């Protein structure tokens, strides 16, 4: 039954307003209590999410330190990048080297002397054979399906077993410069003598053309570029390679040759540990630690309210998981490292300190001195078996894993919020029922009052008429 929107006709009472107020008075205390519980649960759930995010960021920061990759950052330089460019990876060995480039690697390139009238000019049928110095080979059978210059080019490029040569066509002036002719160009796919190639042709018939396959053989090729290997000398030791990008002379270092060096004018190569990159990785760790420390403090702070409202308190004040996180992070960060080699076995000794307020900072000068004195020992402080990053990673993994303490609390709080929402729905349903019942009663009362008034008016009028 809908609520009457006007004042009761019999009693003159605003039934709608009165019914709503009475129904609200009966159900609102329950709704308020449910909402307070829900707000508390939501605040704790949000707090756990904030804590989990800070822990995850901290975990990311320590991963590079845990696996040691941060300490494998290297710098590399060449004294003449117009001749040589170099890059060093994580496994490069530090050192200075003198390098001369005697010759660059080149790919063989040849142009057939025979001049075709056009790309569709026909060839004789037969077999065209290609062989590489490396021993690889393949054959092309020329017949009515591919006996034009254009189709032969495509057949060479698509041939099974062709790993070493590419074919193309150029349209150029003929020898007398009175017209344009087409020529077949053959280029090795790779540099180096092993990729050099030879061609032989055997005719077995004539299919409407007069170009013999033997005219495409090596004897009739104009060699534009001879295949050759790169030859370098590093600290007086000669190395010959098929490519101008050399990765196996200095392990972990790629040498990209660009030009020959002048006689007795070597290029100087420097490979070293990138201390700045290492300092940046440790600074990232320091920043993530401070963010986590600040987050933990804010989540567990006491606001000091005197009215009992708890205003200003952290979302996880008094939470045992929060206390565990604070304790474990502090203990595993400040403790000594038993597995560290050398004289450096703690963060404090390599320039990482924590003040009374719990704020971590890095002394870059002290860190660089430690790296110069005993690089491996500094790395061990983080990445050895008992290293700071190693043991922190173990603790964080337990905290962040599915089914861990934080995840379990989040699951429980989500269930609590869901139940509280169901309770709110139940109270709202009861509100509607109470409202409907009161409305029915007041409408009945209003109707009775209206009848009494009507009877009274009748009697009054009757008496007055006597």
C-alpha positions as CSV (number, residue, x, y, z in Angstrom):
1,X,0.0,0.0,0.0
2,X,1.5,3.4,-1.0
3,X,1.9,6.2,1.5
4,X,-0.8,8.9,1.4
5,X,0.9,12.1,0.3
6,X,-1.6,14.5,1.8
7,X,-2.8,15.4,5.3
8,X,-5.4,13.0,6.8
9,X,-8.8,14.3,5.8
10,X,-10.4,13.2,9.1
11,X,-7.8,14.0,11.7
12,X,-5.8,16.8,9.9
13,X,-2.6,14.9,10.8
14,X,0.3,14.7,8.3
15,X,0.2,10.9,8.1
16,X,3.1,10.5,5.7
17,X,5.5,12.5,7.7
18,X,4.4,10.9,11.0
19,X,4.6,7.3,9.7
20,X,8.1,7.9,8.2
21,X,9.4,9.4,11.4
22,X,8.1,6.6,13.5
23,X,9.4,3.9,11.2
24,X,12.8,5.6,11.0
25,X,12.9,5.9,14.8
26,X,12.5,2.2,15.1
27,X,15.1,1.1,12.4
28,X,17.7,3.9,12.2
29,X,19.6,2.9,15.4
30,X,20.3,-0.5,13.8
31,X,21.3,1.0,10.5
32,X,23.7,3.4,12.3
33,X,25.3,0.5,14.2
34,X,25.7,-1.5,11.0
35,X,27.2,1.5,9.1
36,X,29.7,2.1,11.9
37,X,30.8,-1.5,11.7
38,X,31.0,-1.3,7.9
39,X,33.0,1.9,8.0
40,X,35.5,0.3,10.4
41,X,35.8,-2.8,8.2
42,X,36.2,-0.7,5.0
43,X,38.8,1.5,6.6
44,X,40.8,-1.6,7.7
45,X,40.4,-3.2,4.2
46,X,41.7,0.0,2.6
47,X,44.6,0.1,5.1
48,X,45.6,-3.4,4.3
49,X,45.5,-2.5,0.6
50,X,47.8,0.4,1.2
51,X,50.2,-1.8,3.3
52,X,50.2,-4.4,0.6
53,X,51.0,-1.9,-2.1
54,X,53.9,-0.4,-0.1
55,X,55.2,-3.9,0.5
56,X,54.9,-4.8,-3.2
57,X,56.9,-1.6,-4.1
58,X,59.6,-2.5,-1.6
59,X,59.7,-6.1,-3.0
60,X,60.3,-4.7,-6.5
61,X,63.1,-2.5,-5.2
62,X,65.0,-5.4,-3.5
63,X,64.6,-7.9,-6.4
64,X,67.4,-6.3,-8.4
65,X,69.6,-6.3,-5.3
66,X,68.6,-9.9,-4.4
67,X,69.7,-11.5,-7.7
68,X,72.8,-9.4,-7.9
69,X,71.9,-7.9,-11.3
70,X,72.2,-4.4,-9.9
71,X,75.9,-5.1,-9.3
72,X,76.5,-6.3,-12.8
73,X,75.9,-2.9,-14.4
74,X,78.8,-1.8,-16.5
75,X,80.0,1.2,-18.4
76,X,81.9,1.0,-21.7
77,X,83.6,3.5,-24.0
78,X,85.5,3.7,-27.2
79,X,88.1,6.4,-27.9
80,X,86.9,6.7,-31.5
81,X,83.3,5.8,-32.1
82,X,83.7,6.6,-35.8
83,X,85.8,3.4,-36.0
84,X,84.4,1.3,-33.2
85,X,81.3,1.3,-30.9
86,X,81.0,-1.0,-28.0
87,X,78.4,-2.2,-25.5
88,X,79.0,-4.2,-22.3
89,X,76.5,-6.5,-20.7
90,X,76.2,-7.7,-17.1
91,X,78.9,-10.3,-17.5
92,X,81.6,-8.1,-19.0
93,X,85.0,-8.1,-17.3
94,X,86.4,-4.7,-16.3
95,X,89.6,-3.6,-18.2
96,X,91.2,-1.4,-20.7
97,X,92.2,-2.7,-24.2
98,X,93.9,-1.4,-27.3
99,X,92.2,-2.5,-30.6
100,X,93.2,-2.1,-34.2
101,X,90.9,-2.8,-37.1
102,X,92.9,-4.2,-40.1
103,X,89.9,-4.9,-42.3
104,X,86.1,-5.0,-42.2
105,X,83.9,-8.0,-43.0
106,X,82.2,-7.7,-46.3
107,X,79.5,-9.6,-48.2
108,X,80.1,-10.8,-51.7
109,X,78.2,-9.0,-54.4
110,X,78.1,-9.9,-58.1
111,X,76.3,-8.7,-61.2
112,X,75.7,-10.9,-64.2
113,X,77.4,-9.6,-67.3
114,X,74.6,-10.8,-69.6
115,X,72.1,-8.0,-70.5
116,X,68.4,-8.8,-70.6
117,X,66.0,-6.8,-72.8
118,X,63.6,-6.7,-69.8
119,X,62.5,-8.4,-66.7
120,X,60.3,-10.8,-68.7
121,X,63.1,-11.9,-71.0
122,X,63.3,-15.7,-71.4
123,X,66.1,-18.1,-70.5
124,X,67.0,-21.6,-71.6
125,X,65.7,-24.5,-69.5
126,X,68.2,-26.3,-67.3
127,X,69.7,-26.2,-63.8
128,X,71.3,-23.3,-62.0
129,X,73.4,-24.4,-59.0
130,X,74.6,-22.3,-56.1
131,X,77.4,-23.2,-53.6
132,X,78.7,-21.3,-50.6
133,X,82.2,-21.5,-49.2
134,X,80.7,-22.9,-46.0
135,X,79.5,-26.0,-47.9
136,X,75.8,-25.0,-48.2
137,X,74.2,-25.4,-51.6
138,X,71.0,-25.5,-53.5
139,X,69.7,-25.9,-57.1
140,X,67.2,-24.1,-59.2
141,X,65.4,-26.0,-62.0
142,X,64.5,-23.6,-64.8
143,X,61.5,-24.7,-66.9
144,X,58.5,-23.1,-68.5
145,X,57.1,-22.1,-65.1
146,X,60.0,-19.8,-64.2
147,X,62.1,-19.2,-67.4
148,X,62.0,-15.4,-67.2
149,X,64.5,-13.1,-65.4
150,X,61.8,-11.9,-63.0
151,X,60.6,-15.4,-62.1
152,X,64.2,-16.7,-61.8
153,X,64.9,-14.0,-59.2
154,X,61.9,-15.1,-57.2
155,X,62.8,-18.7,-57.5
156,X,66.3,-18.1,-56.1
157,X,65.0,-16.1,-53.2
158,X,62.3,-18.7,-52.3
159,X,64.4,-21.8,-52.9
160,X,64.6,-24.5,-50.2
161,X,68.1,-24.6,-48.8
162,X,69.0,-21.1,-49.8
163,X,70.5,-19.6,-46.7
164,X,73.3,-17.5,-48.2
165,X,72.3,-15.5,-51.3
166,X,69.7,-12.9,-52.3
167,X,68.8,-12.1,-55.9
168,X,67.6,-8.8,-57.3
169,X,67.3,-7.0,-60.6
170,X,68.6,-3.6,-61.7
171,X,67.5,-1.7,-64.8
172,X,70.5,0.2,-66.2
173,X,71.9,1.6,-69.5
174,X,73.2,-1.0,-71.8
175,X,76.9,-1.1,-72.8
176,X,76.3,1.3,-75.8
177,X,74.1,3.7,-73.7
178,X,71.4,3.6,-76.3
179,X,68.7,1.9,-74.2
180,X,67.9,0.2,-70.9
181,X,68.7,-3.4,-70.0
182,X,68.0,-5.6,-67.0
183,X,70.7,-7.4,-65.0
184,X,70.7,-10.0,-62.3
185,X,72.4,-9.0,-59.0
186,X,73.4,-11.7,-56.5
187,X,74.4,-10.6,-53.0
188,X,75.5,-12.8,-50.0
189,X,73.1,-12.6,-47.1
190,X,76.0,-12.5,-44.6
191,X,79.4,-11.0,-44.5
192,X,82.6,-13.1,-44.3
193,X,84.4,-15.5,-46.5
194,X,82.3,-18.4,-45.4
195,X,79.3,-16.8,-47.1
196,X,81.0,-16.3,-50.4
197,X,79.4,-18.2,-53.2
198,X,79.8,-19.6,-56.7
199,X,77.3,-20.3,-59.5
200,X,77.2,-22.8,-62.3
201,X,74.6,-23.3,-65.0
202,X,73.7,-26.2,-67.2
203,X,71.3,-25.9,-70.2
204,X,69.1,-28.8,-71.3
205,X,66.9,-27.0,-73.9
206,X,65.7,-23.8,-75.4
207,X,62.3,-22.3,-74.4
208,X,61.8,-19.4,-76.7
209,X,64.8,-17.4,-75.5
210,X,68.5,-17.2,-76.3
211,X,69.9,-16.5,-72.8
212,X,71.9,-19.5,-71.7
213,X,72.1,-20.4,-68.0
214,X,75.8,-20.7,-68.4
215,X,75.9,-17.0,-68.9
216,X,74.8,-16.6,-65.2
217,X,77.7,-18.8,-64.0
218,X,80.5,-17.4,-61.9
219,X,82.8,-17.0,-64.9
220,X,80.4,-14.5,-66.3
221,X,79.8,-12.6,-63.0
222,X,81.2,-9.2,-62.4
223,X,82.4,-9.3,-58.7
224,X,81.6,-5.9,-57.2
225,X,82.5,-6.8,-53.6
226,X,84.7,-9.7,-52.6
227,X,83.7,-11.6,-49.5
228,X,86.1,-11.0,-46.7
229,X,86.3,-11.5,-42.9
230,X,86.9,-8.8,-40.3
231,X,90.4,-8.8,-38.9
232,X,91.2,-7.1,-35.7
233,X,94.1,-6.9,-33.3
234,X,93.4,-6.6,-29.6
235,X,96.4,-5.9,-27.4
236,X,98.6,-7.4,-30.1
237,X,96.5,-10.5,-30.6
238,X,94.9,-11.1,-33.9
239,X,91.2,-12.2,-34.2
240,X,89.4,-13.0,-37.5
241,X,85.6,-13.1,-37.5
242,X,82.9,-13.2,-40.3
243,X,80.9,-10.3,-38.9
244,X,81.5,-6.6,-38.1
245,X,79.6,-7.2,-34.9
246,X,81.9,-9.3,-32.7
247,X,80.7,-10.7,-29.4
248,X,83.1,-13.5,-28.5
249,X,86.5,-11.8,-28.4
250,X,85.9,-10.0,-25.1
251,X,83.2,-12.0,-23.2
252,X,80.2,-9.8,-22.3
253,X,81.4,-7.0,-24.7
254,X,80.0,-6.4,-28.3
255,X,82.4,-4.8,-30.7
256,X,80.7,-3.0,-33.6
257,X,83.3,-2.3,-36.2
258,X,82.7,0.8,-38.4
259,X,85.9,1.6,-40.2
260,X,89.6,0.5,-40.4
261,X,92.0,2.2,-38.1
262,X,95.1,4.0,-39.3
263,X,98.3,2.1,-39.0
264,X,99.6,2.2,-35.4
265,X,96.6,4.2,-34.3
266,X,94.5,1.9,-32.2
267,X,91.2,2.6,-30.5
268,X,91.2,2.4,-26.7
269,X,88.4,0.5,-25.1
270,X,87.4,0.9,-21.4
271,X,85.0,-1.4,-19.6
272,X,84.2,-0.8,-16.0
273,X,81.6,-1.3,-13.2
274,X,78.9,1.4,-13.3
275,X,79.0,2.7,-9.8
276,X,76.4,5.3,-10.5
277,X,73.9,2.7,-11.6
278,X,74.6,0.6,-8.5
279,X,74.1,3.7,-6.3
280,X,70.8,4.4,-8.1
281,X,69.6,0.8,-7.4
282,X,70.5,1.2,-3.7
283,X,68.8,4.6,-3.7
284,X,65.7,3.0,-5.0
285,X,65.9,0.6,-2.2
286,X,66.3,3.4,0.3
287,X,63.3,5.3,-1.1
288,X,61.1,2.2,-1.1
289,X,62.1,1.5,2.5
290,X,61.2,5.0,3.7
291,X,57.9,4.8,1.9
292,X,57.1,1.5,3.6
293,X,58.2,2.9,7.0
294,X,56.1,6.0,6.6
295,X,53.1,3.9,5.5
296,X,53.4,1.6,8.5
297,X,53.6,4.5,10.9
298,X,50.6,6.2,9.4
299,X,48.5,3.1,9.4
300,X,49.3,2.3,13.0
301,X,49.4,5.9,14.5
302,X,47.2,7.0,17.4
303,X,45.4,10.2,16.7
304,X,45.1,11.2,20.4
305,X,41.4,12.1,20.3
306,X,39.8,12.8,23.6
307,X,36.2,12.4,22.6
308,X,36.4,8.6,22.1
309,X,35.7,8.9,18.4
310,X,39.1,7.7,17.4
311,X,39.4,10.6,15.0
312,X,42.9,10.7,13.4
313,X,43.8,7.1,14.2
314,X,45.5,4.9,11.6
315,X,43.4,2.4,9.8
316,X,45.3,-0.5,11.2
317,X,46.0,0.8,14.8
318,X,46.6,-2.2,17.0
319,X,46.8,-4.7,14.1
320,X,49.2,-7.6,14.8
321,X,50.2,-8.0,11.2
322,X,51.2,-4.4,11.0
323,X,53.4,-4.8,14.1
324,X,54.9,-7.9,12.6
325,X,55.8,-6.1,9.4
326,X,57.4,-3.2,11.2
327,X,59.5,-5.6,13.4
328,X,60.6,-7.9,10.7
329,X,61.5,-5.2,8.2
330,X,63.6,-3.4,10.8
331,X,65.3,-6.5,12.1
332,X,66.2,-7.9,8.8
333,X,67.5,-4.6,7.5
334,X,69.7,-3.5,10.4
335,X,71.2,-6.9,11.2
336,X,74.6,-8.0,10.1
337,X,75.2,-10.3,7.2
338,X,76.9,-13.5,8.2
339,X,77.5,-14.6,4.6
340,X,79.3,-11.5,3.4
341,X,82.9,-11.8,2.3
342,X,85.5,-9.3,3.4
343,X,85.2,-6.5,5.9
344,X,81.8,-5.2,4.9
345,X,78.9,-7.1,6.5
346,X,76.1,-4.5,7.1
347,X,74.3,-1.6,5.5
348,X,75.8,0.9,7.9
349,X,79.3,-0.1,6.8
350,X,78.6,0.6,3.1
351,X,76.9,4.0,3.8
352,X,73.3,3.1,4.4
353,X,72.1,4.3,7.8
354,X,68.8,4.7,9.7
355,X,68.2,7.6,12.1
356,X,66.2,7.7,15.3
357,X,63.0,8.5,13.4
358,X,63.5,5.3,11.3
359,X,64.4,7.3,8.1
360,X,67.0,5.5,5.9
361,X,69.6,7.5,4.0
362,X,72.6,6.7,1.7
363,X,76.0,8.3,1.9
364,X,77.1,8.0,-1.8
365,X,80.7,8.8,-1.0
366,X,81.0,6.1,1.6
367,X,79.3,3.6,-0.8
368,X,81.8,4.4,-3.6
369,X,84.7,3.9,-1.3
370,X,83.3,0.6,-0.2
371,X,82.8,-0.5,-3.8
372,X,86.4,0.5,-4.7
373,X,87.8,-1.3,-1.6
374,X,85.8,-4.6,-1.9
375,X,83.2,-4.7,-4.6
376,X,82.2,-8.4,-3.9
377,X,81.8,-7.7,-0.2
378,X,79.3,-4.9,-0.9
379,X,77.4,-7.1,-3.3
380,X,77.3,-9.8,-0.6
381,X,75.7,-7.4,1.9
382,X,72.6,-7.6,-0.3
383,X,72.6,-10.7,-2.4
384,X,74.5,-13.5,-0.6
385,X,72.7,-16.3,1.2
386,X,72.1,-14.2,4.3
387,X,72.1,-10.9,2.5
388,X,69.7,-8.0,3.3
389,X,67.8,-8.4,0.1
390,X,67.7,-12.1,0.3
391,X,66.2,-12.4,3.7
392,X,63.8,-9.4,3.1
393,X,62.6,-11.1,-0.1
394,X,61.8,-14.2,1.9
395,X,59.8,-12.3,4.5
396,X,57.9,-10.3,1.9
397,X,57.1,-13.4,-0.1
398,X,55.3,-14.8,3.0
399,X,53.5,-11.6,3.7
400,X,52.3,-11.1,0.1
401,X,51.5,-14.6,-1.0
402,X,48.0,-15.8,-1.6
403,X,46.6,-17.1,1.7
404,X,49.1,-15.1,3.7
405,X,48.2,-13.0,6.7
406,X,47.3,-9.9,4.7
407,X,45.4,-11.8,2.0
408,X,43.5,-13.8,4.7
409,X,42.5,-10.6,6.5
410,X,41.3,-9.0,3.3
411,X,39.2,-12.0,2.5
412,X,37.7,-12.0,6.0
413,X,36.9,-8.3,5.8
414,X,35.3,-8.6,2.4
415,X,33.0,-11.3,3.8
416,X,32.2,-9.1,6.8
417,X,31.3,-6.1,4.6
418,X,29.1,-8.4,2.5
419,X,27.3,-9.6,5.6
420,X,26.8,-6.1,6.9
421,X,25.4,-5.0,3.5
422,X,22.9,-8.0,3.7
423,X,21.9,-6.8,7.3
424,X,21.3,-3.3,6.0
425,X,19.1,-4.7,3.3
426,X,17.2,-6.7,5.9
427,X,16.7,-3.6,8.1
428,X,15.5,-1.6,5.1
429,X,13.0,-4.3,4.3
430,X,11.8,-4.2,7.9
431,X,11.5,-0.4,7.6
432,X,9.2,-0.8,4.7
433,X,7.1,-3.3,6.6
434,X,6.9,-1.1,9.7
435,X,6.0,1.9,7.6
436,X,3.2,0.0,5.8
437,X,1.8,-1.3,9.1
438,X,1.8,2.2,10.7
439,X,0.3,3.7,7.6
440,X,-2.5,1.2,7.7
441,X,-3.2,2.0,11.3
442,X,-3.2,5.7,10.9
443,X,-5.4,5.6,7.8
444,X,-7.9,3.5,9.8
445,X,-7.7,6.0,12.7
446,X,-8.1,8.9,10.3
447,X,-11.2,7.3,8.7
448,X,-12.8,6.7,12.2
449,X,-12.1,10.3,13.2
450,X,-13.7,11.4,9.9
451,X,-16.8,9.3,10.6
452,X,-17.0,10.8,14.2
453,X,-16.8,14.3,12.8
454,X,-19.4,13.6,10.2
455,X,-21.8,12.2,12.9
456,X,-21.1,15.1,15.1
457,X,-21.9,17.6,12.4
458,X,-25.1,15.8,11.6
459,X,-26.3,15.8,15.2
460,X,-25.3,19.5,15.5
461,X,-27.3,20.5,12.5
462,X,-30.3,18.4,13.6
463,X,-30.4,19.9,17.0
464,X,-30.0,23.4,15.6
465,X,-33.0,22.7,13.3
466,X,-35.4,21.9,16.2
